[in-house]
Amino acid sequence: MAREKKKKSTFQKITMFVVWVMLIFTVGAVIIGSVGALIGY
């Protein structure tokens, strides 16, 4: 793999942002679901 430093394009930044948001939402949904099941919500 080439290891030259390259500035990330705007598209890459947006893609990474969307991926992180989706990950956080998924983890959050799992946590809320398990906590809700424990409480009996």
Sequence and secondary structure as in RCSB ss.txt:
>XXXX:A:sequence
MAREKKKKSTFQKITMFVVWVMLIFTVGAVIIGSVGALIGY
>XXXX:A:secstr
         HHHHHHHHHHHHHHHHHHHHHHHHHHHHHHT 
